[in-house]
Amino acid sequence: MTRHDTLHPTEVVDARTAPAAPSDDATGVDPAYTEHLAHNYHPLPVVVSHGEGAWVTDVDGRRYLDCLAAYSAVNFGHGHPVLVAAAREQLDRITLTSRAFHNDRLGPFAAELAALAGKDMVLPMNTGAEAVESGIKVARAWGYRVKGVAPERAEIVVMDGNFHGRTTTIISFSNDPEARADFGPYTPGFVSVPYGDADAMAAAITPDTVAVLVEPIQGEAGIVVPPADFLPRVRSITRDANVLLIADEIQSGLGRTGATFQCDNVGVVPDLYLLGKALGGGIVPVSAVVGDADVLGVLRPGEHGSTFGGNPLAAAVGLAVVRMLATGEPQARARELGAVLRVGLESLVGRGVLRTRGAGLWVGVDIDPSLATGRRVCELLAGRGVLVKDTHGSTIRFAPPIVATEHDLRFAVDQLAAVLDELRA
Ligand SMILES: *Cc1c(COP(=O)(O)O)cnc(C)c1O
């Protein structure tokens, strides 16, 4: 167990001595696309200009199968006609009102999203990190006002290897040195335990614990799937201890894993869902906290908000996304396609792949590190028309849009096979 408020920054400063990222000149990308950008990303050398469905096209007209789907923000594909139509129609009506007034799109969006999640209430925000921050504030307020925790004492249990976003509070409870170093002082009030270890989680709970914050599958950590009984045990332990369970489904939710939420796949209902990414249909940032009135209802007017949160354009697109998910079709398609992708990638075990793991249309592939880095494999795949992203050294993740075809997925597997054969030659 790591108490994050007591971690000294010098314990986690490797990022400071890391070599600078190679300049993009070396990769052949026209500096016009990069030179005035801060260096907080190290993109693959592909300059995308168009997208349709599961495919994108670069400025030179080359086509790529998008197997990242903007970290699952593009679950429904690029330019989904229904979502684009919803956005277009709303662009012509009104796009921003602020929450100082009601708008005619937000109520229906909240009602249908709440129904999709089986909850009462929706707190609309924009980015995923804002949903996480909002969930933390709600849990603390619930702790003080409902549970009766003494002022300033609230604690939240988080998991090692978590990724919940990039704000100063959120990186305070990350244990990724790159995300943390040099950004302190850190926000106190978080305790971290090993992911997948329900006993450690139970041991970390004190009378001051207000919530357990967990990703049902850790996406950024490399699509890490916990033991099947982990979330059910976390649910029963938190319920017994009068502690909220907050599921960060920002990446795992909304169809990706073959269900509306990954929590559904393990039969768990959290107190709060944190949603983002695909909720905006790949068009606008839309995030939300979804929960019942006995928890989300603790917020009072003036205590929390966002200028853009719940704007009519976001609500119109979000409503179209929710209606698509309410049919169950994207979830079913993710299950079917996921089986095809998983079998294909699994067939490469022993040919340069060490193992695969995942759920639905979301597969993490560990490449034999003696062959190449994940980054190198991603560069070679890009050269063969497949865009994927590495994470943590030698893991690459496949999360194509749910509108991909089986043929597309076989293409992706064939290209990975060819890259690995080349590297082994
Ligand atoms: C991407 C992500 C976030 C942060 O979302 P942003 O929109 O980038 O702020 C939070 N949690 C999880 C699990 C994510 O994958």
The ligand as a Gaussian input file, in Angstrom:
#p B3LYP/6-31G(d) Opt

LIG

0 1
 C       -8.595000       8.676000     -21.176000
 C       -8.941000       8.324000     -19.790000
 C       -9.184000       9.318000     -18.828000
 C       -8.993000      10.783000     -19.099000
 O       -9.797000      11.257000     -20.134000
 P       -9.420000      12.650000     -20.863000
 O      -10.612000      12.912000     -21.732000
 O       -8.158000      12.421000     -21.626000
 O       -9.244000      13.658000     -19.792000
 C       -9.580000       8.906000     -17.564000
 N       -9.705000       7.601000     -17.267000
 C       -9.476000       6.629000     -18.170000
 C       -9.658000       5.194000     -17.764000
 C       -9.066000       6.948000     -19.450000
 O       -8.799000       5.988000     -20.329000

